[in-house]
Amino acid sequence: MAQTKNAGAGVAEFATGTLHSKHNLKAVLVDTGADLQAQDDAFGEAVERALSIIQPLMYLTPTATAGQIHCIVDGNNFDAASVQIQLQAIGTQVSGSYDFSGATVTLGTNIVVS
């Protein structure tokens, strides 16, 4: 369905330079604090534990940005502060003693697709 713009109503919805979501999705940056590359290939390691809490619809763990997980999540039930608390509570209780105690969760303000 094509969208129309009524003068004075919903104009901000089309503002450039702002991240908009049409289906209550949120872009999220999770920074676990340390390199995840050695923690992505066995049961119970850090990547798996983090994803079980984040529950992303789509995600990427880039190799160039150690410790980061870029996610798209369902915005209906996602609370960044609660997810951060849950990740930090894991501490080092994962295979390989990965340390989540300094993990941060930030809502995204932009996306890049390449």
Residue, then its C-alpha position, 0 to 999 in steps of 0.5 A: m500500500a502506498q503511503t500518503k502524507n497529510a499536511g501537518a499529520g505524520v510529517a515527522e514520519f518521513a524525516t530524513g536522517t532518522l531511523h524509522s520502523k514500520h513494524n515495531l522493529k528495533a536496531v540494537l548494538v550489543d557490546t560484550g566487551a571482548d573478542l567473540q571469534a573464539q566463542d562461536d563454534a561450540f555448545g554453550e559458548a558466549v555467542e550462543r548465550a548472548l543470542s538466547i537472551i537477545q532473541p534477535l530476528m536478524y543479527l551479525t557478529p562482525t569480525a572487525t569489531a570484536g565483541q559486538i553483535h548487531c541485531i534487529v529485534d522485535g520491539n514489542n517486548f525488547d527492553a535494552a536495560s533489562v537485556q544488559i542486566q541479564l547479559q552482565a549477570i552471566g558473568t563468566q558462567v559460560s564455556g571458555s569463561y567469557d566475561f559478560s560483566g561489562a556488556t552494554v546494550t544500546l538502541g541503534t539510531n542508524i543502520v548500514v546495509s552492504 
